[in-house]
Amino acid sequence: MNEYQIPTRIKIARPIIKFLLRSIFHLLSPITIEGKENIPYGKPYIVAMNHVSLFDPPFITSFWPEMLEVIGAQTVFEKPGQRELLKSYGVIPVHRGNYDRALLDKLFSAISSGRPLLIAPEGGRSHETAMRRAKPGVAYIFEKAKVPIIPVGIIGTTSDYWKHAKRGKRPPLTLRIGAPFNLPPSISKGKDRHASRQLNSDLVMSHIARLLPEEYRGVYAENAVEHQ
């Protein structure tokens, strides 16, 4: 596995991008951040979030106390404006639905170098408040990384957020950070592997669901995990 390195231009750009995004969000909305005490500062971990709209990654990334490594769909890199922002921050592109050994090596390299990683277990935007079922494949990353998972619930970044924000209505945004947890061992071989990984992905989503209002929990409404 190659050593994870961040180009100097990205190291310089990231604090600037975070500052600008935070300023914009503060201008558009009242911001509430809960649970910062749950972050294991200076150690590797995976941040798992619900994903309603395109505002989620910049919101969580700009207000997170540490610098997050971020995964973004390749399709987003094809959009002018967003492409430049993603490249300037150093977002890691991923082709959804494809097995990418080089990508996985890069993710594990980032984690092994001590950097926190942001993942949306749903595999993309839900385009509605209610969460969709997580993809089973994401459990592979959780299992192989062997680091704590930090569940995060994002509230307010609905599809109509920008419509209200640009009219000066200041829709509130909330970031709730849950307690870190570890996944139980899964079945790594045989016909039951897929089901085992789905269970672990569902467990992650259940932790996220506990941080969200009822209308956001979607398919995880009945099994939200209580945090101690």
Z-matrix of the N, CA and C atoms (Angstrom, degrees):
N
C 1 1.459
C 2 1.533 1 110.02
N 3 1.321 2 116.29 1 128.02
C 4 1.456 3 120.46 2 -179.52
C 5 1.523 4 111.52 3 -71.91
N 6 1.327 5 115.26 4 150.02
C 7 1.460 6 120.19 5 177.36
C 8 1.525 7 110.07 6 -66.22
N 9 1.311 8 115.84 7 136.23
C 10 1.464 9 120.03 8 -178.89
C 11 1.524 10 110.11 9 -79.13
N 12 1.309 11 115.83 10 122.99
C 13 1.457 12 120.94 11 -178.15
C 14 1.523 13 110.76 12 -128.69
N 15 1.312 14 116.11 13 141.50
C 16 1.462 15 122.38 14 177.33
C 17 1.521 16 108.08 15 -111.17
N 18 1.326 17 117.75 16 122.99
C 19 1.472 18 120.29 17 179.96
C 20 1.524 19 112.00 18 -57.06
N 21 1.312 20 116.26 19 148.06
C 22 1.462 21 121.78 20 -177.86
C 23 1.524 22 112.00 21 -56.83
N 24 1.335 23 117.00 22 -40.11
C 25 1.468 24 120.10 23 -178.01
C 26 1.534 25 111.00 24 -62.01
N 27 1.332 26 116.48 25 -33.78
C 28 1.467 27 120.31 26 179.16
C 29 1.526 28 110.33 27 -76.00
N 30 1.330 29 117.12 28 -38.46
C 31 1.458 30 120.32 29 176.60
C 32 1.531 31 110.71 30 -58.86
N 33 1.323 32 116.01 31 -37.76
C 34 1.467 33 120.44 32 179.58
C 35 1.525 34 110.96 33 -73.77
N 36 1.339 35 116.09 34 -39.46
C 37 1.462 36 120.87 35 -174.66
C 38 1.528 37 113.46 36 -72.76
N 39 1.315 38 117.87 37 -34.04
C 40 1.461 39 120.78 38 -172.80
C 41 1.529 40 114.37 39 -57.96
N 42 1.322 41 120.36 40 -50.67
C 43 1.472 42 119.13 41 179.35
C 44 1.526 43 112.45 42 -60.99
N 45 1.321 44 116.71 43 -34.40
C 46 1.469 45 120.89 44 179.21
C 47 1.520 46 109.99 45 -67.40
N 48 1.337 47 115.55 46 -45.26
C 49 1.467 48 120.45 47 179.62
C 50 1.529 49 110.43 48 -62.27
N 51 1.328 50 116.74 49 -43.97
C 52 1.461 51 120.29 50 179.59
C 53 1.531 52 110.82 51 -61.67
N 54 1.296 53 116.94 52 -43.52
C 55 1.469 54 120.91 53 179.86
C 56 1.533 55 110.83 54 -62.16
N 57 1.321 56 116.78 55 -44.72
C 58 1.462 57 120.60 56 -178.84
C 59 1.529 58 111.50 57 -65.48
N 60 1.326 59 116.24 58 -43.32
C 61 1.464 60 119.78 59 179.19
C 62 1.521 61 111.75 60 -65.14
N 63 1.335 62 116.73 61 -42.71
C 64 1.465 63 119.69 62 177.59
C 65 1.526 64 110.67 63 -60.06
N 66 1.307 65 116.31 64 -42.27
C 67 1.466 66 120.74 65 -179.66
C 68 1.526 67 111.13 66 -62.17
N 69 1.327 68 115.89 67 -42.22
C 70 1.467 69 120.40 68 179.67
C 71 1.517 70 110.73 69 -64.94
N 72 1.350 71 116.64 70 -46.75
C 73 1.461 72 120.02 71 -179.94
C 74 1.528 73 111.40 72 -63.10
N 75 1.332 74 117.85 73 -40.39
C 76 1.462 75 120.63 74 177.32
C 77 1.529 76 110.92 75 -63.09
N 78 1.314 77 116.50 76 -34.73
C 79 1.460 78 120.76 77 179.16
C 80 1.527 79 110.90 78 -69.16
N 81 1.326 80 115.99 79 -36.96
C 82 1.460 81 120.85 80 -174.91
C 83 1.520 82 113.97 81 -86.35
N 84 1.345 83 116.95 82 -28.32
C 85 1.465 84 119.91 83 -170.48
C 86 1.521 85 112.91 84 -148.17
N 87 1.341 86 116.75 85 153.35
C 88 1.470 87 119.63 86 165.71
C 89 1.530 88 107.20 87 -75.54
N 90 1.330 89 117.01 88 133.00
C 91 1.459 90 122.14 89 -174.19
C 92 1.527 91 110.89 90 -111.08
N 93 1.333 92 116.27 91 133.95
C 94 1.461 93 121.71 92 175.12
C 95 1.528 94 108.97 93 -123.64
N 96 1.339 95 116.15 94 125.59
C 97 1.463 96 121.41 95 176.98
C 98 1.526 97 108.00 96 -118.23
N 99 1.322 98 116.70 97 123.44
C 100 1.459 99 121.69 98 -178.71
C 101 1.529 100 110.76 99 -121.83
N 102 1.327 101 117.08 100 139.65
C 103 1.455 102 121.21 101 171.54
C 104 1.513 103 117.06 102 90.23
N 105 1.335 104 118.13 103 21.43
C 106 1.463 105 119.65 104 179.24
C 107 1.527 106 112.59 105 -58.81
N 108 1.325 107 115.61 106 -25.99
C 109 1.465 108 119.72 107 -179.29
C 110 1.528 109 112.35 108 -66.41
N 111 1.337 110 117.48 109 -13.09
C 112 1.464 111 121.73 110 -179.97
C 113 1.531 112 113.25 111 -84.03
N 114 1.325 113 117.14 112 -7.93
C 115 1.465 114 120.62 113 -176.96
C 116 1.526 115 110.10 114 -81.07
N 117 1.347 116 118.23 115 125.60
C 118 1.472 117 121.18 116 177.53
C 119 1.532 118 110.25 117 -83.07
N 120 1.299 119 116.00 118 78.50
C 121 1.465 120 122.26 119 -173.06
C 122 1.530 121 112.86 120 -53.17
N 123 1.331 122 114.60 121 138.37
C 124 1.457 123 120.66 122 175.90
C 125 1.513 124 114.71 123 78.67
N 126 1.323 125 117.66 124 6.60
C 127 1.464 126 121.37 125 -179.68
C 128 1.533 127 109.83 126 -124.86
N 129 1.327 128 118.29 127 156.48
C 130 1.469 129 120.23 128 177.78
C 131 1.528 130 111.47 129 -74.50
N 132 1.296 131 116.90 130 143.42
C 133 1.456 132 123.19 131 177.15
C 134 1.524 133 108.35 132 -163.88
N 135 1.311 134 116.17 133 167.39
C 136 1.460 135 121.47 134 177.76
C 137 1.524 136 108.81 135 -113.13
N 138 1.309 137 117.20 136 128.15
C 139 1.455 138 122.75 137 175.28
C 140 1.524 139 107.82 138 -94.78
N 141 1.321 140 117.08 139 120.68
C 142 1.463 141 122.49 140 -179.50
C 143 1.526 142 109.03 141 -111.14
N 144 1.330 143 117.07 142 121.57
C 145 1.466 144 121.08 143 -174.34
C 146 1.525 145 112.03 144 -122.74
N 147 1.335 146 116.27 145 157.98
C 148 1.461 147 120.72 146 166.12
C 149 1.529 148 107.77 147 -77.51
N 150 1.316 149 116.76 148 154.78
C 151 1.469 150 119.27 149 -172.01
C 152 1.528 151 110.30 150 -136.44
N 153 1.328 152 115.30 151 97.66
C 154 1.467 153 121.32 152 -178.03
C 155 1.523 154 111.94 153 -92.48
N 156 1.340 155 116.85 154 -45.44
C 157 1.468 156 120.31 155 -173.35
C 158 1.524 157 111.07 156 -145.03
N 159 1.320 158 116.15 157 178.22
C 160 1.459 159 121.68 158 -179.40
C 161 1.527 160 112.46 159 -68.56
N 162 1.340 161 117.69 160 -11.01
C 163 1.464 162 120.62 161 179.85
C 164 1.532 163 112.45 162 -79.53
N 165 1.340 164 117.94 163 -17.02
C 166 1.465 165 120.87 164 -175.17
C 167 1.531 166 113.93 165 -61.42
N 168 1.347 167 119.01 166 -54.59
C 169 1.478 168 118.44 167 -178.04
C 170 1.523 169 113.87 168 -59.31
N 171 1.360 170 120.04 169 -46.94
C 172 1.469 171 117.36 170 179.06
C 173 1.524 172 112.95 171 -66.11
N 174 1.332 173 117.35 172 -31.41
C 175 1.465 174 120.25 173 179.25
C 176 1.523 175 111.08 174 -65.51
N 177 1.325 176 116.37 175 -53.18
C 178 1.458 177 119.31 176 -177.01
C 179 1.522 178 111.10 177 -68.85
N 180 1.325 179 117.41 178 -38.05
C 181 1.460 180 120.73 179 -178.46
C 182 1.523 181 111.91 180 -66.01
N 183 1.323 182 116.53 181 -40.62
C 184 1.467 183 119.87 182 -176.53
C 185 1.528 184 112.93 183 -73.20
N 186 1.338 185 117.57 184 -28.62
C 187 1.470 186 120.07 185 -178.10
C 188 1.526 187 113.43 186 -101.02
N 189 1.332 188 117.54 187 -5.33
C 190 1.462 189 119.26 188 179.40
C 191 1.519 190 109.00 189 -71.26
N 192 1.351 191 118.36 190 134.00
C 193 1.473 192 121.03 191 -175.55
C 194 1.525 193 114.74 192 -63.29
N 195 1.328 194 117.07 193 -24.96
C 196 1.457 195 121.18 194 177.74
C 197 1.526 196 109.97 195 -111.72
N 198 1.329 197 116.29 196 166.01
C 199 1.458 198 120.48 197 -179.73
C 200 1.526 199 109.66 198 -81.79
N 201 1.318 200 116.55 199 117.83
C 202 1.456 201 121.44 200 -178.77
C 203 1.523 202 111.84 201 -90.81
N 204 1.335 203 115.19 202 142.39
C 205 1.460 204 120.03 203 165.62
C 206 1.525 205 106.14 204 -85.85
N 207 1.329 206 117.06 205 136.06
C 208 1.458 207 121.02 206 -170.04
C 209 1.526 208 111.13 207 -125.55
N 210 1.334 209 115.65 208 139.18
C 211 1.457 210 122.22 209 174.72
C 212 1.525 211 108.05 210 -101.10
N 213 1.337 212 117.30 211 136.48
C 214 1.460 213 121.13 212 178.46
C 215 1.513 214 111.34 213 -135.94
N 216 1.318 215 117.11 214 143.00
C 217 1.469 216 121.33 215 179.58
C 218 1.528 217 110.29 216 -62.23
N 219 1.323 218 115.74 217 140.14
C 220 1.459 219 121.09 218 -179.87
C 221 1.524 220 111.87 219 -57.95
N 222 1.339 221 117.15 220 -31.76
C 223 1.461 222 120.95 221 -178.90
C 224 1.523 223 112.38 222 -62.42
N 225 1.331 224 116.87 223 -30.52
C 226 1.462 225 120.57 224 179.84
C 227 1.528 226 110.38 225 -69.86
N 228 1.333 227 116.15 226 -30.91
C 229 1.461 228 120.44 227 179.61
C 230 1.532 229 111.73 228 -67.89
N 231 1.329 230 116.38 229 -14.02
C 232 1.458 231 120.42 230 -178.47
C 233 1.524 232 112.49 231 -87.12
N 234 1.336 233 117.07 232 -3.95
C 235 1.459 234 120.92 233 -176.93
C 236 1.527 235 110.77 234 -98.92
N 237 1.351 236 117.03 235 123.60
C 238 1.474 237 120.14 236 179.52
C 239 1.525 238 110.98 237 -56.55
N 240 1.307 239 116.94 238 143.76
C 241 1.462 240 121.42 239 -178.19
C 242 1.515 241 110.09 240 90.60
N 243 1.322 242 116.49 241 -61.46
C 244 1.461 243 120.27 242 177.40
C 245 1.532 244 110.30 243 -65.57
N 246 1.323 245 116.01 244 -39.97
C 247 1.466 246 120.65 245 -179.75
C 248 1.525 247 111.52 246 -57.23
N 249 1.324 248 116.71 247 -46.72
C 250 1.456 249 120.91 248 -178.06
C 251 1.527 250 111.81 249 -65.38
N 252 1.337 251 115.69 250 -38.93
C 253 1.471 252 120.17 251 179.52
C 254 1.520 253 110.67 252 -66.04
N 255 1.333 254 116.31 253 -44.93
C 256 1.456 255 120.49 254 -178.48
C 257 1.522 256 111.70 255 -63.95
N 258 1.312 257 116.08 256 -43.21
C 259 1.462 258 120.10 257 179.89
C 260 1.523 259 111.49 258 -67.24
N 261 1.324 260 116.85 259 -37.58
C 262 1.462 261 120.30 260 179.86
C 263 1.521 262 111.22 261 -65.23
N 264 1.337 263 116.75 262 -36.10
C 265 1.470 264 119.98 263 179.08
C 266 1.525 265 111.42 264 -79.21
N 267 1.327 266 116.47 265 -26.39
C 268 1.461 267 119.74 266 -176.98
C 269 1.507 268 113.28 267 91.60
N 270 1.347 269 116.50 268 34.06
C 271 1.461 270 121.26 269 176.78
C 272 1.531 271 109.14 270 -65.30
N 273 1.317 272 116.26 271 139.69
C 274 1.463 273 122.61 272 -177.95
C 275 1.532 274 109.06 273 -88.32
N 276 1.343 275 119.07 274 115.42
C 277 1.465 276 120.70 275 -178.53
C 278 1.524 277 112.50 276 -74.69
N 279 1.320 278 115.89 277 143.88
C 280 1.465 279 121.12 278 178.63
C 281 1.528 280 109.08 279 -136.49
N 282 1.325 281 115.94 280 138.32
C 283 1.459 282 121.77 281 174.86
C 284 1.522 283 107.80 282 -92.11
N 285 1.306 284 116.86 283 110.35
C 286 1.458 285 121.03 284 -176.61
C 287 1.520 286 110.94 285 -61.08
N 288 1.334 287 114.33 286 137.05
C 289 1.453 288 119.98 287 175.27
C 290 1.514 289 114.74 288 84.59
N 291 1.338 290 117.90 289 -5.29
C 292 1.457 291 121.32 290 -179.31
C 293 1.528 292 110.54 291 -109.09
N 294 1.321 293 115.95 292 140.96
C 295 1.460 294 120.34 293 174.49
C 296 1.519 295 107.85 294 -79.23
N 297 1.316 296 116.47 295 125.61
C 298 1.465 297 121.42 296 -175.46
C 299 1.526 298 108.10 297 -132.10
N 300 1.342 299 116.48 298 98.11
C 301 1.459 300 120.96 299 -177.87
C 302 1.518 301 111.88 300 -63.01
N 303 1.344 302 116.45 301 -39.17
C 304 1.466 303 120.32 302 -179.60
C 305 1.523 304 110.75 303 -63.97
N 306 1.346 305 116.33 304 -39.19
C 307 1.462 306 120.43 305 178.20
C 308 1.518 307 110.78 306 -64.01
N 309 1.326 308 116.79 307 -46.95
C 310 1.464 309 120.55 308 -179.35
C 311 1.526 310 110.75 309 -61.12
N 312 1.329 311 116.32 310 -41.80
C 313 1.462 312 119.70 311 178.02
C 314 1.529 313 110.40 312 -60.25
N 315 1.331 314 116.23 313 -38.60
C 316 1.462 315 120.14 314 -179.70
C 317 1.524 316 111.09 315 -67.21
N 318 1.331 317 116.57 316 -41.23
C 319 1.464 318 120.71 317 179.55
C 320 1.526 319 111.15 318 -64.35
N 321 1.336 320 116.08 319 -46.30
C 322 1.458 321 119.62 320 -179.58
C 323 1.522 322 111.13 321 -67.82
N 324 1.326 323 116.53 322 -32.47
C 325 1.458 324 120.66 323 176.51
C 326 1.525 325 110.56 324 -64.81
N 327 1.339 326 115.96 325 -41.87
C 328 1.470 327 120.60 326 178.87
C 329 1.525 328 110.53 327 -61.94
N 330 1.329 329 115.86 328 -44.45
C 331 1.465 330 120.02 329 -179.13
C 332 1.523 331 111.22 330 -67.18
N 333 1.336 332 116.65 331 -43.37
C 334 1.468 333 119.92 332 -178.81
C 335 1.527 334 111.95 333 -66.35
N 336 1.339 335 116.14 334 -21.69
C 337 1.467 336 119.72 335 177.25
C 338 1.526 337 111.65 336 -84.41
N 339 1.345 338 116.03 337 0.53
C 340 1.459 339 120.31 338 174.97
C 341 1.512 340 115.34 339 96.79
N 342 1.339 341 117.38 340 12.76
C 343 1.463 342 120.23 341 -175.74
C 344 1.528 343 111.81 342 -99.16
N 345 1.326 344 118.00 343 138.20
C 346 1.466 345 121.05 344 176.59
C 347 1.527 346 110.61 345 -74.94
N 348 1.326 347 115.93 346 145.84
C 349 1.463 348 122.65 347 -174.98
C 350 1.521 349 110.43 348 -122.49
N 351 1.324 350 117.23 349 135.19
C 352 1.468 351 122.77 350 178.85
C 353 1.521 352 110.34 351 -98.54
N 354 1.340 353 116.19 352 129.03
C 355 1.466 354 122.24 353 -179.71
C 356 1.527 355 109.76 354 -136.25
N 357 1.343 356 116.32 355 142.82
C 358 1.462 357 122.81 356 171.60
C 359 1.529 358 107.12 357 -107.51
N 360 1.331 359 119.00 358 102.55
C 361 1.476 360 121.40 359 -175.47
C 362 1.522 361 114.26 360 -58.97
N 363 1.337 362 117.67 361 -21.86
C 364 1.467 363 119.90 362 178.88
C 365 1.525 364 112.11 363 -70.33
N 366 1.326 365 116.71 364 -15.13
C 367 1.458 366 120.05 365 176.97
C 368 1.507 367 114.72 366 82.89
N 369 1.312 368 117.78 367 7.39
C 370 1.460 369 121.93 368 -179.84
C 371 1.519 370 110.28 369 160.31
N 372 1.322 371 114.98 370 178.62
C 373 1.464 372 119.92 371 -178.47
C 374 1.531 373 111.29 372 -70.42
N 375 1.325 374 115.64 373 140.65
C 376 1.466 375 120.14 374 177.01
C 377 1.529 376 111.07 375 -84.88
N 378 1.351 377 117.07 376 -20.86
C 379 1.475 378 123.97 377 -178.60
C 380 1.529 379 112.58 378 64.19
N 381 1.318 380 116.59 379 9.86
C 382 1.460 381 122.18 380 175.04
C 383 1.520 382 107.19 381 -151.97
N 384 1.323 383 116.58 382 163.18
C 385 1.466 384 118.40 383 -175.34
C 386 1.525 385 112.57 384 -66.03
N 387 1.333 386 117.41 385 -36.54
C 388 1.462 387 120.81 386 -175.82
C 389 1.526 388 111.57 387 -68.84
N 390 1.341 389 116.96 388 129.16
C 391 1.456 390 121.50 389 -179.69
C 392 1.525 391 112.20 390 -69.19
N 393 1.330 392 114.39 391 144.60
C 394 1.457 393 121.40 392 173.07
C 395 1.523 394 108.77 393 -92.34
N 396 1.329 395 115.59 394 169.13
C 397 1.464 396 118.61 395 178.37
C 398 1.530 397 109.64 396 -70.47
N 399 1.318 398 115.91 397 140.98
C 400 1.462 399 121.84 398 -178.77
C 401 1.519 400 110.81 399 -69.00
N 402 1.330 401 116.01 400 156.04
C 403 1.456 402 122.08 401 174.98
C 404 1.532 403 108.62 402 -79.25
N 405 1.331 404 118.23 403 137.36
C 406 1.465 405 119.69 404 -178.95
C 407 1.526 406 113.12 405 -66.41
N 408 1.329 407 116.82 406 -29.39
C 409 1.451 408 120.19 407 -176.49
C 410 1.506 409 114.33 408 -62.57
N 411 1.327 410 117.22 409 -27.31
C 412 1.462 411 119.69 410 -177.93
C 413 1.525 412 110.96 411 -65.92
N 414 1.324 413 117.08 412 -25.09
C 415 1.464 414 120.40 413 178.43
C 416 1.523 415 110.80 414 -63.52
N 417 1.316 416 116.78 415 -27.46
C 418 1.470 417 120.51 416 177.87
C 419 1.528 418 110.48 417 -60.01
N 420 1.337 419 115.84 418 -42.38
C 421 1.466 420 120.43 419 179.01
C 422 1.525 421 109.98 420 -65.53
N 423 1.333 422 116.16 421 -44.98
C 424 1.456 423 120.07 422 179.31
C 425 1.528 424 111.37 423 -58.56
N 426 1.342 425 115.43 424 -44.83
C 427 1.457 426 120.64 425 -175.01
C 428 1.529 427 112.27 426 -68.86
N 429 1.325 428 116.16 427 -45.54
C 430 1.465 429 120.53 428 -176.81
C 431 1.529 430 111.90 429 -72.27
N 432 1.321 431 116.75 430 -30.93
C 433 1.471 432 119.89 431 -178.38
C 434 1.525 433 111.49 432 -69.98
N 435 1.335 434 115.96 433 -33.99
C 436 1.473 435 121.71 434 178.43
C 437 1.540 436 112.34 435 53.52
N 438 1.331 437 115.30 436 46.18
C 439 1.466 438 121.11 437 175.67
C 440 1.529 439 108.10 438 -128.91
N 441 1.327 440 117.90 439 161.10
C 442 1.468 441 119.95 440 179.25
C 443 1.524 442 112.00 441 -61.24
N 444 1.312 443 115.40 442 152.15
C 445 1.461 444 122.49 443 176.01
C 446 1.520 445 108.26 444 -108.50
N 447 1.318 446 115.86 445 131.39
C 448 1.461 447 121.72 446 177.91
C 449 1.522 448 108.12 447 -106.94
N 450 1.343 449 119.11 448 108.71
C 451 1.465 450 120.50 449 178.30
C 452 1.522 451 110.84 450 -75.81
N 453 1.315 452 116.22 451 139.54
C 454 1.465 453 121.03 452 -179.66
C 455 1.523 454 109.99 453 -134.69
N 456 1.312 455 115.59 454 130.12
C 457 1.451 456 121.72 455 175.66
C 458 1.524 457 110.17 456 -107.12
N 459 1.327 458 116.13 457 125.88
C 460 1.461 459 121.80 458 178.84
C 461 1.527 460 108.21 459 -108.99
N 462 1.327 461 115.72 460 128.02
C 463 1.458 462 121.39 461 -176.13
C 464 1.528 463 109.46 462 -124.36
N 465 1.326 464 115.95 463 129.50
C 466 1.463 465 120.24 464 174.51
C 467 1.509 466 115.89 465 112.75
N 468 1.334 467 117.69 466 -15.80
C 469 1.466 468 120.45 467 -177.35
C 470 1.524 469 111.33 468 -86.16
N 471 1.314 470 116.03 469 53.09
C 472 1.456 471 121.61 470 -178.42
C 473 1.532 472 110.86 471 -75.25
N 474 1.333 473 116.62 472 169.63
C 475 1.460 474 120.96 473 -176.50
C 476 1.528 475 112.54 474 -63.28
N 477 1.336 476 116.64 475 -22.89
C 478 1.466 477 119.98 476 179.37
C 479 1.532 478 111.97 477 -97.94
N 480 1.330 479 117.04 478 11.66
C 481 1.459 480 120.42 479 -178.74
C 482 1.528 481 111.69 480 -56.86
N 483 1.320 482 116.49 481 -50.12
C 484 1.460 483 119.80 482 -175.88
C 485 1.528 484 111.60 483 -64.82
N 486 1.328 485 116.98 484 -36.37
C 487 1.463 486 120.87 485 179.96
C 488 1.524 487 110.65 486 -59.99
N 489 1.324 488 116.58 487 -42.76
C 490 1.463 489 120.44 488 179.33
C 491 1.525 490 111.82 489 -76.14
N 492 1.345 491 116.11 490 -38.99
C 493 1.464 492 120.14 491 -176.11
C 494 1.524 493 111.74 492 -65.35
N 495 1.318 494 117.28 493 -42.10
C 496 1.463 495 119.99 494 -177.00
C 497 1.529 496 112.43 495 -70.77
N 498 1.336 497 116.49 496 -15.78
C 499 1.465 498 120.87 497 177.18
C 500 1.527 499 111.67 498 -92.60
N 501 1.337 500 115.55 499 5.14
C 502 1.454 501 119.45 500 177.21
C 503 1.507 502 114.93 501 80.67
N 504 1.336 503 118.29 502 15.37
C 505 1.463 504 121.25 503 -178.44
C 506 1.535 505 112.71 504 -79.42
N 507 1.322 506 116.79 505 -9.98
C 508 1.463 507 123.77 506 177.59
C 509 1.538 508 113.16 507 47.01
N 510 1.331 509 117.18 508 64.21
C 511 1.466 510 119.71 509 175.96
C 512 1.527 511 110.42 510 -65.37
N 513 1.330 512 118.80 511 132.61
C 514 1.463 513 121.26 512 -176.25
C 515 1.525 514 112.91 513 -70.43
N 516 1.317 515 115.80 514 147.70
C 517 1.461 516 122.79 515 175.41
C 518 1.530 517 108.56 516 -123.29
N 519 1.329 518 115.70 517 138.40
C 520 1.462 519 120.61 518 -178.98
C 521 1.524 520 110.43 519 -131.86
N 522 1.335 521 115.23 520 137.57
C 523 1.461 522 122.27 521 176.36
C 524 1.521 523 107.33 522 -120.92
N 525 1.337 524 117.18 523 115.44
C 526 1.455 525 121.57 524 179.99
C 527 1.524 526 109.89 525 -110.51
N 528 1.319 527 116.23 526 121.30
C 529 1.456 528 122.67 527 -176.45
C 530 1.523 529 109.21 528 -105.14
N 531 1.324 530 116.49 529 119.96
C 532 1.452 531 120.80 530 -177.86
C 533 1.516 532 113.06 531 -89.96
N 534 1.309 533 115.69 532 175.27
C 535 1.465 534 121.96 533 179.95
C 536 1.522 535 110.40 534 -72.46
N 537 1.339 536 117.87 535 143.95
C 538 1.466 537 120.62 536 178.91
C 539 1.525 538 111.23 537 -66.94
N 540 1.322 539 116.05 538 149.95
C 541 1.462 540 121.15 539 177.14
C 542 1.526 541 108.92 540 -148.91
N 543 1.311 542 116.03 541 165.80
C 544 1.458 543 122.07 542 177.97
C 545 1.520 544 109.94 543 -118.91
N 546 1.309 545 115.91 544 149.72
C 547 1.460 546 120.69 545 179.82
C 548 1.523 547 110.62 546 -82.52
N 549 1.329 548 117.14 547 149.38
C 550 1.469 549 119.58 548 173.52
C 551 1.526 550 109.42 549 -72.53
N 552 1.324 551 118.47 550 160.42
C 553 1.462 552 120.89 551 177.85
C 554 1.522 553 110.46 552 -59.87
N 555 1.332 554 115.89 553 146.27
C 556 1.455 555 119.97 554 178.96
C 557 1.521 556 109.81 555 -115.98
N 558 1.310 557 115.21 556 167.56
C 559 1.461 558 120.75 557 176.65
C 560 1.531 559 107.73 558 -78.48
N 561 1.324 560 116.89 559 119.44
C 562 1.460 561 120.25 560 -173.45
C 563 1.523 562 114.29 561 -94.76
N 564 1.340 563 116.18 562 -10.39
C 565 1.458 564 118.62 563 -178.56
C 566 1.531 565 110.20 564 -137.14
N 567 1.323 566 114.51 565 162.54
C 568 1.448 567 119.25 566 173.98
C 569 1.512 568 114.48 567 86.31
N 570 1.310 569 115.00 568 -178.06
C 571 1.457 570 121.87 569 -173.88
C 572 1.523 571 113.53 570 -69.57
N 573 1.325 572 117.18 571 -18.50
C 574 1.465 573 120.37 572 -178.44
C 575 1.530 574 112.97 573 -89.68
N 576 1.324 575 117.68 574 0.24
C 577 1.465 576 120.79 575 -176.32
C 578 1.527 577 111.86 576 -62.14
N 579 1.337 578 116.92 577 -44.48
C 580 1.464 579 121.45 578 -178.57
C 581 1.523 580 110.52 579 -59.83
N 582 1.344 581 116.42 580 -47.30
C 583 1.463 582 120.75 581 -178.77
C 584 1.526 583 110.77 582 -65.00
N 585 1.322 584 116.83 583 -38.12
C 586 1.461 585 120.63 584 179.80
C 587 1.529 586 110.93 585 -64.19
N 588 1.320 587 116.73 586 -41.49
C 589 1.462 588 120.14 587 179.13
C 590 1.525 589 111.16 588 -69.55
N 591 1.317 590 116.40 589 -34.86
C 592 1.451 591 118.47 590 177.24
C 593 1.523 592 110.78 591 -63.88
N 594 1.321 593 116.87 592 -38.94
C 595 1.459 594 120.49 593 178.22
C 596 1.523 595 111.23 594 -62.00
N 597 1.324 596 116.51 595 -41.52
C 598 1.465 597 119.32 596 179.65
C 599 1.523 598 111.55 597 -69.04
N 600 1.335 599 116.85 598 -38.49
C 601 1.460 600 119.69 599 176.15
C 602 1.519 601 110.50 600 -63.53
N 603 1.327 602 116.21 601 -40.35
C 604 1.462 603 120.74 602 177.71
C 605 1.529 604 111.24 603 -64.04
N 606 1.334 605 116.31 604 -36.34
C 607 1.456 606 120.02 605 178.74
C 608 1.527 607 110.84 606 -63.22
N 609 1.314 608 116.43 607 -41.75
C 610 1.471 609 120.66 608 177.23
C 611 1.524 610 110.16 609 -60.13
N 612 1.316 611 116.27 610 -45.70
C 613 1.462 612 120.72 611 -178.52
C 614 1.524 613 111.49 612 -66.33
N 615 1.326 614 116.49 613 -32.45
C 616 1.458 615 120.13 614 178.26
C 617 1.528 616 111.05 615 -66.16
N 618 1.322 617 116.74 616 -35.54
C 619 1.463 618 120.35 617 175.55
C 620 1.529 619 110.56 618 -66.70
N 621 1.329 620 116.10 619 -39.25
C 622 1.469 621 119.91 620 177.98
C 623 1.525 622 110.02 621 -66.29
N 624 1.321 623 116.26 622 -41.32
C 625 1.462 624 121.38 623 -177.09
C 626 1.521 625 111.96 624 -58.37
N 627 1.340 626 116.46 625 -34.87
C 628 1.464 627 120.21 626 -179.14
C 629 1.529 628 111.98 627 -63.27
N 630 1.327 629 116.55 628 -22.64
C 631 1.464 630 121.64 629 -178.07
C 632 1.520 631 112.51 630 -89.01
N 633 1.316 632 116.75 631 -3.24
C 634 1.463 633 121.34 632 -172.52
C 635 1.525 634 112.58 633 -113.29
N 636 1.336 635 117.16 634 156.29
C 637 1.466 636 120.21 635 172.97
C 638 1.533 637 110.04 636 -64.32
N 639 1.303 638 116.63 637 160.89
C 640 1.472 639 121.85 638 -177.24
C 641 1.525 640 112.46 639 -52.37
N 642 1.337 641 117.38 640 -42.87
C 643 1.462 642 119.97 641 -175.51
C 644 1.517 643 113.51 642 -68.35
N 645 1.329 644 117.21 643 -13.18
C 646 1.460 645 121.42 644 179.39
C 647 1.536 646 112.58 645 -92.82
N 648 1.314 647 117.78 646 -16.00
C 649 1.465 648 120.60 647 -169.62
C 650 1.520 649 114.26 648 -75.57
N 651 1.300 650 118.45 649 -23.98
C 652 1.460 651 121.59 650 175.61
C 653 1.514 652 113.25 651 54.51
N 654 1.347 653 116.30 652 -127.63
C 655 1.464 654 120.82 653 -176.59
C 656 1.525 655 112.55 654 -69.01
N 657 1.328 656 117.67 655 -7.96
C 658 1.462 657 121.04 656 -179.22
C 659 1.527 658 111.93 657 -105.38
N 660 1.312 659 116.63 658 17.79
C 661 1.468 660 121.10 659 -176.80
C 662 1.533 661 112.50 660 -62.63
N 663 1.308 662 117.13 661 -32.65
C 664 1.463 663 119.94 662 -173.46
C 665 1.516 664 114.06 663 -93.66
N 666 1.327 665 117.63 664 -8.94
C 667 1.459 666 117.86 665 -177.13
C 668 1.520 667 112.33 666 -132.52
N 669 1.338 668 116.71 667 35.21
C 670 1.460 669 120.26 668 175.51
C 671 1.523 670 109.89 669 -63.64
N 672 1.311 671 117.06 670 131.52
C 673 1.450 672 122.28 671 -176.00
C 674 1.516 673 110.37 672 -84.42
N 675 1.320 674 115.99 673 129.38
C 676 1.446 675 120.93 674 176.58
C 677 1.531 676 109.90 675 -74.25
N 678 1.335 677 117.41 676 134.77
C 679 1.456 678 121.28 677 177.52
C 680 1.525 679 109.77 678 -92.86
N 681 1.305 680 114.60 679 140.22
C 682 1.474 681 120.29 680 -178.43
C 683 1.523 682 109.63 681 -82.92
